[in-house]
Amino acid sequence: MTKLQNKLRHMRLFELMRQREMASHVSRKLRVSRLTDDDGEEAILLRTLASRSLTTPHNRPV
């Protein structure tokens, strides 16, 4: 494998790891949001933040 191929492979791997971490973080926020359903405004704010973080930098859904 050439150095360029190796570098590209590593870049893709780290990007996948970053996306997976983002999805895990959103999942955690959604669980908190469901637990706070009775809190009204705070729950809406948490849901909004969670849904925003479900998109990648170019507004593509995860």
Contacts in CASP RR format, 6 or more apart in sequence:
PFRMAT RR
TARGET T0000
AUTHOR 0000-0000-0000
METHOD contacts of the structure
MODEL  1
MTKLQNKLRHMRLFELMRQREMASHVSRKLRVSRLTDDDGEEAILLRTLA
SRSLTTPHNRPV
1 9 0 8 1.000
19 56 0 8 1.000
19 62 0 8 1.000
22 53 0 8 1.000
22 56 0 8 1.000
22 62 0 8 1.000
23 54 0 8 1.000
23 62 0 8 1.000
25 53 0 8 1.000
26 50 0 8 1.000
26 53 0 8 1.000
26 54 0 8 1.000
26 62 0 8 1.000
29 46 0 8 1.000
29 49 0 8 1.000
29 50 0 8 1.000
29 53 0 8 1.000
30 47 0 8 1.000
30 50 0 8 1.000
32 46 0 8 1.000
33 43 0 8 1.000
33 46 0 8 1.000
33 47 0 8 1.000
33 50 0 8 1.000
36 42 0 8 1.000
36 43 0 8 1.000
36 46 0 8 1.000
37 43 0 8 1.000
54 61 0 8 1.000
54 62 0 8 1.000
55 61 0 8 1.000
55 62 0 8 1.000
56 62 0 8 1.000
END
